[in-house]
Amino acid sequence: MRKLLALLIIFSFCLLSCSEKKQPLTVGSHPSDWLEVHGKMVVKDSSLSMQSCQACHGVDYSGGASGVSCYSCHVLYPHTKDWLTVGSATFHGGIALQSHNDKCQSCHGEDYKGGNSEVSCYDCHAYPHALGWQDENSVEFHGKVSRQLGKEECQACHGTDFSGGSSGKSCFECHTYPHKDGFAQPGSPNFHRGFIKQSIKWDLSQCQACHGSDYTGGRVEVSCTTCHTSVGGPEACNTCHGNENNFAPPVDLSGNTDISATGVGAHQKHVADTKITVLLDCEVCHTPVVNFSDATHIDDPPSPDIHFNTLATDSNRLTTVWTHGNATCSEAYCHGAFEFKKSESAYAWAYTDSVITGNQNPVVWTQTAVGDSCKFCHDLPPEGHVAATINTCTICHGSVVDANGVIIDKTKHIDGKIDVF
């Protein structure tokens, strides 16, 4: 009996000695600095594993045989088995968003670059976002970083369409970016012309928010003037309507080029293709535009802002009217609604009536054959005028027209007065 007792004492002493020698590597009795180093040890020490923790703390780390839950100290670690599974209820993107990033910082550091766990969040992605993520003057500003990393990095959390994805945070809550594929590609259904028209209603201030007030790059360092080379960049008149020669349609705001479209109509006949008068300024029919964002320029929905000047109204004698519904212009001096009174003329002998008048019928803006002939605006000769032919007009109006009826000085034709001799 004494021999058996001695053997048991010796065996117990050996077990105790072995236990003391192995203590730094055991998980049953943690060393005194365990709370400071366990994060690193679990990650770095090959003699330990998450299974070692589970042996005492339970497969769900909520206590197990030890009765001590890992979550007594922190709420997100040990991470669940679906921590990296997109779409999982415990996917770390959604959990971090709900729990706020300070929970992540407790292990991964305030800068998320490792902390006491020595595992950087940036080993896998660009989230959590850096402190300067919203600061446009910072090198960490998200506009610059996302452009460097590429859209795929953002899509990993915010979804392929950037409307939220696994993060539940839509990029469009703050701005209109990221742009869709084909945004800068003419002919693409996502080309930015349609987006600017339909989504932001021509409000280019939203473009300036990222590309700068002068569109030369701004905080995203992408210049709009690389493509929009005209003076004014995107605000140049022919960015939205007109062409490289002048600002009048075609094209119109909807991309139409045919004269049958109201937005196109007879614009070019007035500003570039007339054979009978000088080229007209836009201000003859439209309110002058000083700035792109003028209330009379940018409308929602877009509509023509018509304001006839004194040439069209014959110095306000006429009430010139544009009717959008049937695309007609009526009572316009320059389209035959002129009136010259005999009582006010030094050439009474030229009258057969008390007044010489033109044709005052409404002019259809979208007709395909706007006439260059004299009879489009007045008879030959005008009503109330003594008999004459196209070849005899030059007798009295030789400074305006020649013997063949060709206008030789456009500045004196349709200028608001009768030019005689």
WOWOGI-V871214 format. One record per residue. OMEGA is omega in whole degrees, 0 to 359 (999 if undefined). Layout:
OMEGA
OMEGA
//
This chain:
179
178
180
179
180
179
179
179
180
181
179
179
178
179
180
180
179
181
180
180
183
191
181
183
180
177
181
177
187
177
187
181
185
183
180
189
190
178
180
184
180
182
191
188
183
180
179
177
178
177
177
179
183
181
180
187
178
182
178
176
184
176
180
182
182
183
180
180
176
183
174
182
180
192
186
182
358
182
180
182
180
185
182
183
179
181
178
178
180
175
190
179
180
180
181
180
181
187
182
189
181
177
178
183
182
179
187
177
181
180
177
184
175
181
181
176
183
174
182
176
184
173
183
186
183
180
2
183
183
183
181
186
183
182
186
179
182
175
179
181
189
178
180
183
182
178
179
183
184
184
185
181
178
183
181
180
187
178
181
178
176
183
176
180
182
180
184
182
181
177
185
174
183
185
184
180
11
178
180
177
180
184
181
184
178
181
178
177
179
181
191
177
179
179
181
180
189
188
182
172
175
180
185
176
178
174
181
181
180
188
177
182
178
176
185
176
179
186
177
177
174
186
175
185
174
178
181
190
180
178
184
179
180
181
175
185
184
170
184
181
181
183
183
182
178
188
182
176
5
358
175
185
180
179
180
178
183
182
180
177
182
179
179
177
186
181
184
176
182
188
186
192
183
179
189
179
179
177
185
174
178
185
176
183
186
174
180
179
178
179
182
186
178
181
180
181
183
180
175
359
181
176
182
178
186
176
185
179
188
177
181
184
183
180
175
174
184
171
183
188
171
178
186
184
179
175
179
177
183
181
177
180
185
176
170
181
179
183
179
186
179
183
182
186
175
182
182
181
181
185
169
180
182
183
173
183
177
178
186
179
178
179
180
186
186
180
187
182
175
190
171
181
181
187
177
182
181
178
175
353
178
179
181
182
177
184
179
175
180
182
181
178
185
181
180
185
185
178
184
189
179
185
177
179
180
178
183
176
184
182
181
179
186
180
177
179
178
178
183
181
999
//
